[in-house]
Amino acid sequence: MATEFSFPDSAAKTAAGRAAASAGTRPEPVEGFQTEKMSLSMGPSHPSTHGVLRLQMELDGEILTKADPVVGYLHRGDEKIAENMTYNQFVPYTDRLDYLAPLANNMAYAIAVERLAKLEVPARCQAIRVLTAEMARVSAHLMGLGAFALDVGAWSVLLYSLEEREKLYKLFEELTGARFTTSYTRIGGVTRDVPEGWLGRVSAFCDQFLPILEETLNLLTRNKIFMDRTVGIGVISKADALAYGLTGPNLRGSGVGLDLRKDKPSPATSSMSSMCPSAPRAIATTAISSAAKRCANRCALSGRSSRNFPAARGMRPMRNASSRRRRKKSSAPWKS
């Protein structure tokens, strides 16, 4: 039986739509047949969109006519959760605020509480905190570099990044008993001192990491496809960076030389001020790795603290199965 209307197949319709869009016109509607555009929300669907990115799309059949990106406003209600907890009980929640750098989040939260309580943290504790925070920063940058490179078509960089990140995870596990959500910091200190030989392994990682980082960056900066897809794309001016409240490498990349490690240094970070990059084209991770190595050397030279970790009295550190096994193997687990 003959039909009243006939339509082209999907491929032909898509081709016609693209041709009309490039010409600035629209195809003539079929008489007696009316269509309307459909609004479709894509995401947030972690990890494919790297967090809370949502695309509000407008579709005309199979043709995407509009896409409005929504960066996302994620609120987990941590403040409300914390109301029924002690200060130390909330530490594991800080791991999840930025799960790529939990050690740094632990430290930031502990410092805030310590300032409110006017607690003084031992110098060795401060050095260990800074060391682990810089290692976490390297780990987070590696994941960001690898994921970004993959998004723009450079697969090998992700493999390089994950391999180096795995080495850091092994060091984290040695120190904290956990690879990912470490919960290492406590109010007034840290859960335990560094194990024997650990600082030497951190220093060895830093020595072998810098040449690998240089090789990884060469895979990108010498890749014409990568450069064509990134140079001059998404440039944020200094004024916009300040207006948007950007921080860290994004802010420094726009030419604003603000780094809390040197602009508002703590006693543990004051010696790092010369290693903090501020130039727009500075390679932050290289300087960070050097900073981590310097911190490892400082820890080794500072000697053991006579105070137990954590420093705040009456606070028992949490220990998991991995840390208990390590303590049984070594008769002097606190020896450095």
Contacts in CASP RR format, 6 or more apart in sequence:
PFRMAT RR
TARGET T0000
AUTHOR 0000-0000-0000
METHOD contacts of the structure
MODEL  1
MATEFSFPDSAAKTAAGRAAASAGTRPEPVEGFQTEKMSLSMGPSHPSTH
GVLRLQMELDGEILTKADPVVGYLHRGDEKIAENMTYNQFVPYTDRLDYL
APLANNMAYAIAVERLAKLEVPARCQAIRVLTAEMARVSAHLMGLGAFAL
DVGAWSVLLYSLEEREKLYKLFEELTGARFTTSYTRIGGVTRDVPEGWLG
RVSAFCDQFLPILEETLNLLTRNKIFMDRTVGIGVISKADALAYGLTGPN
LRGSGVGLDLRKDKPSPATSSMSSMCPSAPRAIATTAISSAAKRCANRCA
LSGRSSRNFPAARGMRPMRNASSRRRRKKSSAPWKS
5 30 0 8 1.000
5 33 0 8 1.000
7 13 0 8 1.000
7 30 0 8 1.000
8 16 0 8 1.000
10 62 0 8 1.000
13 61 0 8 1.000
13 62 0 8 1.000
14 62 0 8 1.000
14 63 0 8 1.000
16 27 0 8 1.000
17 27 0 8 1.000
17 63 0 8 1.000
18 63 0 8 1.000
20 26 0 8 1.000
20 27 0 8 1.000
21 63 0 8 1.000
29 35 0 8 1.000
35 60 0 8 1.000
35 61 0 8 1.000
37 58 0 8 1.000
37 59 0 8 1.000
37 60 0 8 1.000
37 61 0 8 1.000
37 65 0 8 1.000
38 58 0 8 1.000
38 59 0 8 1.000
38 60 0 8 1.000
38 61 0 8 1.000
39 56 0 8 1.000
39 57 0 8 1.000
39 58 0 8 1.000
39 59 0 8 1.000
40 56 0 8 1.000
40 57 0 8 1.000
40 58 0 8 1.000
40 59 0 8 1.000
41 54 0 8 1.000
41 55 0 8 1.000
41 56 0 8 1.000
41 57 0 8 1.000
42 49 0 8 1.000
42 54 0 8 1.000
42 55 0 8 1.000
42 56 0 8 1.000
42 57 0 8 1.000
43 49 0 8 1.000
43 53 0 8 1.000
43 54 0 8 1.000
43 55 0 8 1.000
44 51 0 8 1.000
44 52 0 8 1.000
44 53 0 8 1.000
44 54 0 8 1.000
44 72 0 8 1.000
46 52 0 8 1.000
49 55 0 8 1.000
50 147 0 8 1.000
51 74 0 8 1.000
52 71 0 8 1.000
52 72 0 8 1.000
52 73 0 8 1.000
52 74 0 8 1.000
53 69 0 8 1.000
53 70 0 8 1.000
53 71 0 8 1.000
53 72 0 8 1.000
54 69 0 8 1.000
54 70 0 8 1.000
54 72 0 8 1.000
55 67 0 8 1.000
55 68 0 8 1.000
55 69 0 8 1.000
55 70 0 8 1.000
56 67 0 8 1.000
56 68 0 8 1.000
56 69 0 8 1.000
56 70 0 8 1.000
57 64 0 8 1.000
57 66 0 8 1.000
57 67 0 8 1.000
57 68 0 8 1.000
58 64 0 8 1.000
58 65 0 8 1.000
58 66 0 8 1.000
58 67 0 8 1.000
59 65 0 8 1.000
76 96 0 8 1.000
76 97 0 8 1.000
78 90 0 8 1.000
78 93 0 8 1.000
78 97 0 8 1.000
81 90 0 8 1.000
81 93 0 8 1.000
82 90 0 8 1.000
82 93 0 8 1.000
87 113 0 8 1.000
87 187 0 8 1.000
88 186 0 8 1.000
88 187 0 8 1.000
88 310 0 8 1.000
88 312 0 8 1.000
88 315 0 8 1.000
90 109 0 8 1.000
91 106 0 8 1.000
91 109 0 8 1.000
91 110 0 8 1.000
91 183 0 8 1.000
91 185 0 8 1.000
91 186 0 8 1.000
91 187 0 8 1.000
92 181 0 8 1.000
92 183 0 8 1.000
94 102 0 8 1.000
94 105 0 8 1.000
94 106 0 8 1.000
94 108 0 8 1.000
94 109 0 8 1.000
95 102 0 8 1.000
95 105 0 8 1.000
95 106 0 8 1.000
95 180 0 8 1.000
95 181 0 8 1.000
95 182 0 8 1.000
95 183 0 8 1.000
96 102 0 8 1.000
96 181 0 8 1.000
97 105 0 8 1.000
98 104 0 8 1.000
98 105 0 8 1.000
98 140 0 8 1.000
99 180 0 8 1.000
99 181 0 8 1.000
100 136 0 8 1.000
100 139 0 8 1.000
100 140 0 8 1.000
100 143 0 8 1.000
100 144 0 8 1.000
101 133 0 8 1.000
101 136 0 8 1.000
101 137 0 8 1.000
101 139 0 8 1.000
101 140 0 8 1.000
102 136 0 8 1.000
102 180 0 8 1.000
102 181 0 8 1.000
102 182 0 8 1.000
102 183 0 8 1.000
103 132 0 8 1.000
103 133 0 8 1.000
103 135 0 8 1.000
103 136 0 8 1.000
103 172 0 8 1.000
103 176 0 8 1.000
103 182 0 8 1.000
103 184 0 8 1.000
103 185 0 8 1.000
104 132 0 8 1.000
104 133 0 8 1.000
104 136 0 8 1.000
104 137 0 8 1.000
104 140 0 8 1.000
106 182 0 8 1.000
106 183 0 8 1.000
106 184 0 8 1.000
106 185 0 8 1.000
107 129 0 8 1.000
107 130 0 8 1.000
107 132 0 8 1.000
107 133 0 8 1.000
107 185 0 8 1.000
109 185 0 8 1.000
110 129 0 8 1.000
110 185 0 8 1.000
110 186 0 8 1.000
110 187 0 8 1.000
110 188 0 8 1.000
110 189 0 8 1.000
111 266 0 8 1.000
113 119 0 8 1.000
113 187 0 8 1.000
114 121 0 8 1.000
114 187 0 8 1.000
114 188 0 8 1.000
117 187 0 8 1.000
119 187 0 8 1.000
119 188 0 8 1.000
119 311 0 8 1.000
119 312 0 8 1.000
121 129 0 8 1.000
121 188 0 8 1.000
121 189 0 8 1.000
121 311 0 8 1.000
122 189 0 8 1.000
122 305 0 8 1.000
122 307 0 8 1.000
122 311 0 8 1.000
123 267 0 8 1.000
123 268 0 8 1.000
123 302 0 8 1.000
123 305 0 8 1.000
124 193 0 8 1.000
124 299 0 8 1.000
124 302 0 8 1.000
124 303 0 8 1.000
124 304 0 8 1.000
124 305 0 8 1.000
125 188 0 8 1.000
125 189 0 8 1.000
125 190 0 8 1.000
125 305 0 8 1.000
125 309 0 8 1.000
125 311 0 8 1.000
126 266 0 8 1.000
126 267 0 8 1.000
126 268 0 8 1.000
127 268 0 8 1.000
127 295 0 8 1.000
127 298 0 8 1.000
127 299 0 8 1.000
127 302 0 8 1.000
128 190 0 8 1.000
128 193 0 8 1.000
128 194 0 8 1.000
128 299 0 8 1.000
129 185 0 8 1.000
129 189 0 8 1.000
129 190 0 8 1.000
129 268 0 8 1.000
130 266 0 8 1.000
130 268 0 8 1.000
130 269 0 8 1.000
130 272 0 8 1.000
130 295 0 8 1.000
131 202 0 8 1.000
131 292 0 8 1.000
131 295 0 8 1.000
131 296 0 8 1.000
131 298 0 8 1.000
131 299 0 8 1.000
132 172 0 8 1.000
132 175 0 8 1.000
132 184 0 8 1.000
134 288 0 8 1.000
134 291 0 8 1.000
134 292 0 8 1.000
134 295 0 8 1.000
135 168 0 8 1.000
135 171 0 8 1.000
135 172 0 8 1.000
135 202 0 8 1.000
135 292 0 8 1.000
137 288 0 8 1.000
138 168 0 8 1.000
138 209 0 8 1.000
138 285 0 8 1.000
138 288 0 8 1.000
138 289 0 8 1.000
138 292 0 8 1.000
139 165 0 8 1.000
139 168 0 8 1.000
139 169 0 8 1.000
141 249 0 8 1.000
141 284 0 8 1.000
141 285 0 8 1.000
141 288 0 8 1.000
142 161 0 8 1.000
142 162 0 8 1.000
142 164 0 8 1.000
142 165 0 8 1.000
142 168 0 8 1.000
142 285 0 8 1.000
143 161 0 8 1.000
143 165 0 8 1.000
144 161 0 8 1.000
145 157 0 8 1.000
145 161 0 8 1.000
145 216 0 8 1.000
145 285 0 8 1.000
146 154 0 8 1.000
146 157 0 8 1.000
146 158 0 8 1.000
146 160 0 8 1.000
146 161 0 8 1.000
146 162 0 8 1.000
147 158 0 8 1.000
149 155 0 8 1.000
149 157 0 8 1.000
149 158 0 8 1.000
149 161 0 8 1.000
149 219 0 8 1.000
149 220 0 8 1.000
149 226 0 8 1.000
150 157 0 8 1.000
150 158 0 8 1.000
152 225 0 8 1.000
152 226 0 8 1.000
152 229 0 8 1.000
152 230 0 8 1.000
153 225 0 8 1.000
153 226 0 8 1.000
154 219 0 8 1.000
154 220 0 8 1.000
154 223 0 8 1.000
154 225 0 8 1.000
154 226 0 8 1.000
156 219 0 8 1.000
157 216 0 8 1.000
157 219 0 8 1.000
157 220 0 8 1.000
160 212 0 8 1.000
160 215 0 8 1.000
160 216 0 8 1.000
160 219 0 8 1.000
161 216 0 8 1.000
164 209 0 8 1.000
164 212 0 8 1.000
164 213 0 8 1.000
167 205 0 8 1.000
167 209 0 8 1.000
168 205 0 8 1.000
169 179 0 8 1.000
169 180 0 8 1.000
170 179 0 8 1.000
171 198 0 8 1.000
171 201 0 8 1.000
171 202 0 8 1.000
171 205 0 8 1.000
172 178 0 8 1.000
172 179 0 8 1.000
172 182 0 8 1.000
173 179 0 8 1.000
173 322 0 8 1.000
174 195 0 8 1.000
174 198 0 8 1.000
174 201 0 8 1.000
174 326 0 8 1.000
175 182 0 8 1.000
175 184 0 8 1.000
175 192 0 8 1.000
175 194 0 8 1.000
175 195 0 8 1.000
175 198 0 8 1.000
176 182 0 8 1.000
176 183 0 8 1.000
176 184 0 8 1.000
176 191 0 8 1.000
176 323 0 8 1.000
177 320 0 8 1.000
177 322 0 8 1.000
177 323 0 8 1.000
177 326 0 8 1.000
178 320 0 8 1.000
178 322 0 8 1.000
183 191 0 8 1.000
183 318 0 8 1.000
184 190 0 8 1.000
184 191 0 8 1.000
185 191 0 8 1.000
186 309 0 8 1.000
186 310 0 8 1.000
186 311 0 8 1.000
186 312 0 8 1.000
186 315 0 8 1.000
186 317 0 8 1.000
187 310 0 8 1.000
187 312 0 8 1.000
187 315 0 8 1.000
188 310 0 8 1.000
188 311 0 8 1.000
188 312 0 8 1.000
189 309 0 8 1.000
189 310 0 8 1.000
189 311 0 8 1.000
189 312 0 8 1.000
190 309 0 8 1.000
190 310 0 8 1.000
191 309 0 8 1.000
191 310 0 8 1.000
191 317 0 8 1.000
191 318 0 8 1.000
191 319 0 8 1.000
192 309 0 8 1.000
192 317 0 8 1.000
192 323 0 8 1.000
192 333 0 8 1.000
192 334 0 8 1.000
193 304 0 8 1.000
193 305 0 8 1.000
193 309 0 8 1.000
193 334 0 8 1.000
193 336 0 8 1.000
194 299 0 8 1.000
194 336 0 8 1.000
195 326 0 8 1.000
195 330 0 8 1.000
195 333 0 8 1.000
196 330 0 8 1.000
196 332 0 8 1.000
196 333 0 8 1.000
196 335 0 8 1.000
196 336 0 8 1.000
197 336 0 8 1.000
199 296 0 8 1.000
199 297 0 8 1.000
199 299 0 8 1.000
199 300 0 8 1.000
199 336 0 8 1.000
200 296 0 8 1.000
200 300 0 8 1.000
202 292 0 8 1.000
202 293 0 8 1.000
202 296 0 8 1.000
203 293 0 8 1.000
203 296 0 8 1.000
203 297 0 8 1.000
206 289 0 8 1.000
206 290 0 8 1.000
206 292 0 8 1.000
206 293 0 8 1.000
206 296 0 8 1.000
207 293 0 8 1.000
209 289 0 8 1.000
210 286 0 8 1.000
210 289 0 8 1.000
210 290 0 8 1.000
213 283 0 8 1.000
213 285 0 8 1.000
213 286 0 8 1.000
213 289 0 8 1.000
214 286 0 8 1.000
217 283 0 8 1.000
220 226 0 8 1.000
220 227 0 8 1.000
221 227 0 8 1.000
236 244 0 8 1.000
236 246 0 8 1.000
236 250 0 8 1.000
236 254 0 8 1.000
237 254 0 8 1.000
238 254 0 8 1.000
238 255 0 8 1.000
238 256 0 8 1.000
240 254 0 8 1.000
241 250 0 8 1.000
241 251 0 8 1.000
241 253 0 8 1.000
241 254 0 8 1.000
241 255 0 8 1.000
241 256 0 8 1.000
242 251 0 8 1.000
242 256 0 8 1.000
245 251 0 8 1.000
246 254 0 8 1.000
247 258 0 8 1.000
248 258 0 8 1.000
248 259 0 8 1.000
249 284 0 8 1.000
251 257 0 8 1.000
251 258 0 8 1.000
252 258 0 8 1.000
252 259 0 8 1.000
252 277 0 8 1.000
252 278 0 8 1.000
252 279 0 8 1.000
252 280 0 8 1.000
252 282 0 8 1.000
252 284 0 8 1.000
253 280 0 8 1.000
253 281 0 8 1.000
254 280 0 8 1.000
255 278 0 8 1.000
255 279 0 8 1.000
255 280 0 8 1.000
257 278 0 8 1.000
258 278 0 8 1.000
259 276 0 8 1.000
259 277 0 8 1.000
259 278 0 8 1.000
261 269 0 8 1.000
261 272 0 8 1.000
261 273 0 8 1.000
261 276 0 8 1.000
262 269 0 8 1.000
262 272 0 8 1.000
262 273 0 8 1.000
262 274 0 8 1.000
262 276 0 8 1.000
265 272 0 8 1.000
265 273 0 8 1.000
271 294 0 8 1.000
271 298 0 8 1.000
272 291 0 8 1.000
272 294 0 8 1.000
272 295 0 8 1.000
275 287 0 8 1.000
275 290 0 8 1.000
275 291 0 8 1.000
275 294 0 8 1.000
276 287 0 8 1.000
276 291 0 8 1.000
277 283 0 8 1.000
277 284 0 8 1.000
277 287 0 8 1.000
299 336 0 8 1.000
300 336 0 8 1.000
303 336 0 8 1.000
304 334 0 8 1.000
304 335 0 8 1.000
304 336 0 8 1.000
309 317 0 8 1.000
310 317 0 8 1.000
319 327 0 8 1.000
326 333 0 8 1.000
327 333 0 8 1.000
END
